[in-house]
Amino acid sequence: MQIFAVANQKGGVGKTTTAINLAAALATKKRVLLVDLDPQGNASTGLGIGYDERTVGSYAALMQEAEAADLPRETGIENLSVITADNDLAGAEIEMIATERREYRLRETLRSLEDRFDYVLIDCPPSLGLLTLNALVAADAVVVPLQCEFFALEGISQLVRTVDRVRRAFNSDLHIGGIVLTMYDRRNNLSELVAADARSFFGEQVFETLVPRNIRISEAQSHGSPVMRYDQRSSGALAYQALADELVARVVRKG
């Protein structure tokens, strides 16, 4: 089982969009679990799961209030399960402050599910706190969405420093699994410049796949569906399928 934290400490970069659609694309070939660790719960909403349906989820995973096997729930998409973000998740960071091994709670829960899934994607909050720290300690690698806009590289350099600190203190295997260029617009010179800067600085860590600005991606989320289920021939769906293939290939090469 490979665990990826989908993270960027800068908001509005397509993090949750990437988590949802990459998970759905991977699920066409693999058994996938998406963990919604953002108190906003947008990944759960993006899979069509309403607030009243989120009873036992990522809060219970962190507080270890339920059996790990009872946490994943089906999404209606074959091979894709989710651990939803419930209403109590926002208070989890405060409640965990006094608990032992608080940084390892999610890791311990997920490791007990390794026979059930091939890939786990964790949608992290856009900040560094105990929730994101739990995701980074649990993960094998970090997938970083990078919006093709001004100031984008500043946010990612902060995340790289965070990954280095977590690797030294908690999880020696953690590394950057790949950087995803999102909201790419070929008509915009700035997109081209950001992509070129990212590749010159991070080299092969940047995925070849570019996720375009695509109205179908936004429409799909408003319908509680991944884009490849909403319109599998759209440029957004094709991009996320290509990204999933590229990620799997990287895992195979590394393994």
VEXDREN-2710 file (C-alpha; in Angstrom, 1 decimal):
% VEXDREN-2710
k/r/px/py/pz
1/MET/0.0/0.0/0.0
2/GLN/1.3/3.4/-1.0
3/ILE/0.2/6.5/1.0
4/PHE/0.3/9.9/-0.6
5/ALA/-0.4/13.2/1.3
6/VAL/-1.9/15.7/-1.2
7/ALA/-0.6/18.9/0.4
8/ASN/0.3/22.6/-0.1
9/GLN/0.3/25.1/2.7
10/LYS/-1.0/27.7/0.2
11/GLY/-4.7/27.6/-0.4
12/GLY/-6.5/27.7/-3.7
13/VAL/-4.0/25.6/-5.7
14/GLY/-6.3/22.8/-6.7
15/LYS/-5.4/20.5/-3.8
16/THR/-8.8/19.0/-3.1
17/THR/-9.6/18.9/-6.8
18/THR/-6.4/16.9/-7.4
19/ALA/-7.1/14.6/-4.5
20/ILE/-10.6/13.7/-5.7
21/ASN/-9.8/13.3/-9.4
22/LEU/-6.5/11.6/-9.0
23/ALA/-8.1/9.1/-6.6
24/ALA/-10.9/8.4/-9.1
25/ALA/-8.4/8.0/-11.9
26/LEU/-6.3/5.6/-9.9
27/ALA/-9.5/3.6/-9.0
28/THR/-9.9/2.6/-12.6
29/LYS/-7.0/0.2/-12.1
30/LYS/-6.3/0.0/-8.3
31/ARG/-8.1/-0.2/-4.9
32/VAL/-8.0/3.4/-3.6
33/LEU/-8.9/5.1/-0.3
34/LEU/-9.3/8.8/-0.1
35/VAL/-9.0/10.3/3.4
36/ASP/-10.6/13.7/3.8
37/LEU/-8.5/15.3/6.5
38/ASP/-9.6/18.9/5.8
39/PRO/-12.2/20.2/8.3
40/GLN/-13.9/22.0/5.4
41/GLY/-14.8/18.5/4.1
42/ASN/-14.7/19.5/0.4
43/ALA/-13.4/16.2/-0.7
44/SER/-16.3/14.5/0.9
45/THR/-18.7/16.9/-0.7
46/GLY/-16.9/16.5/-4.1
47/LEU/-17.8/12.8/-3.9
48/GLY/-21.4/13.5/-3.3
49/ILE/-21.5/12.7/0.4
50/GLY/-23.7/15.1/2.4
51/TYR/-23.0/16.3/5.9
52/ASP/-25.7/14.2/7.4
53/GLU/-24.1/11.1/6.0
54/ARG/-20.7/11.7/7.7
55/THR/-21.1/9.9/10.9
56/VAL/-17.8/8.0/11.6
57/GLY/-14.8/9.4/9.7
58/SER/-11.4/11.0/9.9
59/TYR/-12.0/12.4/13.4
60/ALA/-12.6/8.9/14.7
61/ALA/-9.5/7.8/12.8
62/LEU/-7.4/10.3/14.7
63/MET/-9.0/9.8/18.0
64/GLN/-9.0/6.1/17.5
65/GLU/-12.7/5.9/18.5
66/ALA/-13.6/3.3/16.0
67/GLU/-12.2/0.1/14.4
68/ALA/-10.1/1.1/11.4
69/ALA/-12.0/-1.5/9.3
70/ASP/-15.3/0.4/9.9
71/LEU/-14.0/3.8/8.7
72/PRO/-13.9/3.5/4.9
73/ARG/-17.2/3.8/3.1
74/GLU/-18.1/3.2/-0.5
75/THR/-18.5/6.1/-2.8
76/GLY/-20.5/4.6/-5.6
77/ILE/-17.4/4.5/-7.7
78/GLU/-15.9/1.1/-8.2
79/ASN/-12.6/0.6/-6.2
80/LEU/-12.9/4.0/-4.5
81/SER/-13.6/4.3/-0.8
82/VAL/-13.5/7.4/1.4
83/ILE/-13.0/8.3/5.0
84/THR/-15.1/11.4/5.3
85/ALA/-14.4/14.6/7.2
86/ASP/-17.1/14.9/9.9
87/ASN/-18.1/18.0/11.9
88/ASP/-15.9/17.1/14.9
89/LEU/-12.7/17.2/12.9
90/ALA/-12.2/20.9/13.4
91/GLY/-11.6/20.3/17.1
92/ALA/-9.3/17.4/16.7
93/GLU/-6.1/19.4/16.8
94/ILE/-6.9/20.8/20.2
95/GLU/-8.1/17.5/21.6
96/MET/-4.9/15.7/20.5
97/ILE/-2.5/18.2/22.2
98/ALA/-2.3/16.2/25.4
99/THR/-2.4/12.7/23.8
100/GLU/0.6/10.4/23.5
101/ARG/2.1/9.8/20.1
102/ARG/-0.3/12.3/18.7
103/GLU/1.6/12.7/15.4
104/TYR/1.3/9.0/14.7
105/ARG/-2.5/8.5/15.1
106/LEU/-3.4/8.5/11.4
107/ARG/-0.4/6.3/10.5
108/GLU/-1.4/3.6/13.0
109/THR/-5.0/3.6/11.7
110/LEU/-4.0/3.4/8.0
111/ARG/-1.4/0.7/8.4
112/SER/-4.1/-1.6/9.7
113/LEU/-5.9/-1.2/6.3
114/GLU/-3.0/-2.1/4.1
115/ASP/-4.5/-5.4/2.9
116/ARG/-7.6/-3.6/1.6
117/PHE/-6.1/-0.8/-0.5
118/ASP/-3.3/-0.3/-3.1
119/TYR/-3.2/3.5/-2.8
120/VAL/-4.3/6.0/-0.1
121/LEU/-4.6/9.7/-0.9
122/ILE/-4.9/12.1/2.1
123/ASP/-6.5/15.5/1.4
124/CYS/-4.7/17.8/3.8
125/PRO/-5.8/21.2/5.2
126/PRO/-4.0/24.2/3.6
127/SER/-2.0/24.8/6.8
128/LEU/0.6/23.1/9.0
129/GLY/-1.0/21.8/12.2
130/LEU/-1.5/18.5/13.8
131/LEU/-3.8/17.3/11.0
132/THR/-1.3/17.9/8.3
133/LEU/1.5/16.6/10.4
134/ASN/-0.5/13.4/10.9
135/ALA/-0.8/13.1/7.2
136/LEU/2.9/13.7/6.6
137/VAL/3.9/11.2/9.2
138/ALA/1.5/8.6/7.7
139/ALA/2.6/9.1/4.1
140/ASP/5.3/7.6/2.0
141/ALA/5.4/10.7/-0.2
142/VAL/3.8/14.0/-0.8
143/VAL/2.0/15.0/-4.0
144/VAL/2.1/18.8/-4.3
145/PRO/-0.4/20.7/-6.5
146/LEU/1.2/23.9/-7.9
147/GLN/-1.1/26.5/-9.4
148/CYS/0.3/28.1/-12.5
149/GLU/0.0/31.6/-11.1
150/PHE/2.2/34.3/-9.5
151/PHE/3.7/33.6/-6.0
152/ALA/3.0/29.8/-6.5
153/LEU/6.7/28.8/-6.0
154/GLU/6.9/30.7/-2.7
155/GLY/4.3/28.4/-1.2
156/ILE/5.9/25.3/-2.4
157/SER/9.4/26.2/-1.0
158/GLN/7.8/26.5/2.4
159/LEU/6.3/23.0/2.0
160/VAL/9.6/21.5/1.0
161/ARG/11.1/22.8/4.2
162/THR/8.3/21.3/6.2
163/VAL/8.8/17.9/4.5
164/ASP/12.5/18.1/5.4
165/ARG/11.7/18.8/9.1
166/VAL/9.1/16.0/9.3
167/ARG/11.6/13.6/7.6
168/ARG/14.2/14.4/10.2
169/ALA/11.9/14.2/13.2
170/PHE/9.1/11.7/12.5
171/ASN/9.2/9.9/9.1
172/SER/12.6/9.2/7.6
173/ASP/11.0/7.8/4.4
174/LEU/9.0/10.8/3.5
175/HIS/9.8/12.5/0.2
176/ILE/8.3/14.7/-2.5
177/GLY/6.5/12.2/-4.7
178/GLY/5.7/14.7/-7.4
179/ILE/4.6/18.3/-8.2
180/VAL/1.5/18.7/-10.2
181/LEU/1.0/21.8/-12.3
182/THR/-2.6/22.8/-12.1
183/MET/-4.9/25.4/-13.6
184/TYR/-2.6/25.5/-16.6
185/ASP/-3.7/27.9/-19.4
186/ARG/-1.8/27.7/-22.7
187/ARG/-3.1/31.1/-23.7
188/ASN/-1.5/32.7/-20.7
189/ASN/2.2/33.5/-20.8
190/LEU/2.3/33.4/-17.0
191/SER/1.3/29.7/-17.0
192/GLU/4.2/29.0/-19.3
193/LEU/6.6/30.9/-17.1
194/VAL/5.6/29.2/-13.9
195/ALA/5.8/25.8/-15.5
196/ALA/9.3/26.6/-16.8
197/ASP/10.4/27.9/-13.5
198/ALA/9.1/24.9/-11.6
199/ARG/10.8/22.5/-14.0
200/SER/14.1/24.4/-13.8
201/PHE/14.1/24.4/-10.0
202/PHE/12.6/21.0/-9.2
203/GLY/13.5/19.0/-12.3
204/GLU/12.1/15.5/-12.6
205/GLN/10.0/16.0/-9.5
206/VAL/7.5/17.9/-11.6
207/PHE/5.0/15.6/-13.4
208/GLU/5.0/15.8/-17.2
209/THR/1.2/15.9/-17.1
210/LEU/-0.3/19.4/-17.0
211/VAL/-3.8/19.8/-15.5
212/PRO/-5.6/22.5/-17.5
213/ARG/-8.1/25.1/-16.6
214/ASN/-11.3/23.2/-17.5
215/ILE/-14.9/24.1/-16.8
216/ARG/-15.8/20.5/-16.7
217/ILE/-13.7/20.0/-13.5
218/SER/-15.6/22.7/-11.7
219/GLU/-19.0/21.5/-13.0
220/ALA/-18.2/18.0/-11.8
221/GLN/-17.5/19.1/-8.3
222/SER/-20.7/21.1/-8.1
223/HIS/-22.5/17.8/-9.0
224/GLY/-20.6/15.8/-6.4
225/SER/-18.7/13.8/-8.9
226/PRO/-15.1/13.3/-10.2
227/VAL/-14.6/14.8/-13.6
228/MET/-13.9/11.5/-15.3
229/ARG/-17.3/10.3/-14.3
230/TYR/-19.0/13.6/-15.2
231/ASP/-17.3/13.9/-18.6
232/GLN/-14.6/11.3/-19.3
233/ARG/-13.7/12.8/-22.7
234/SER/-13.0/16.3/-21.2
235/SER/-9.5/17.7/-21.1
236/GLY/-9.6/17.6/-17.3
237/ALA/-10.6/14.0/-17.1
238/LEU/-7.9/13.0/-19.6
239/ALA/-5.3/15.0/-17.7
240/TYR/-6.1/13.3/-14.4
241/GLN/-6.0/9.8/-16.0
242/ALA/-2.6/10.7/-17.4
243/LEU/-1.4/11.9/-14.0
244/ALA/-2.6/8.7/-12.4
245/ASP/-0.7/6.6/-14.9
246/GLU/2.4/8.7/-14.4
247/LEU/2.2/8.3/-10.6
248/VAL/1.8/4.6/-10.8
249/ALA/4.8/4.4/-13.1
250/ARG/6.9/6.4/-10.6
251/VAL/5.9/4.0/-7.9
252/VAL/6.8/1.0/-10.0
253/ARG/10.2/2.5/-10.9
254/LYS/10.9/3.4/-7.3
255/GLY/9.8/0.0/-6.0
END
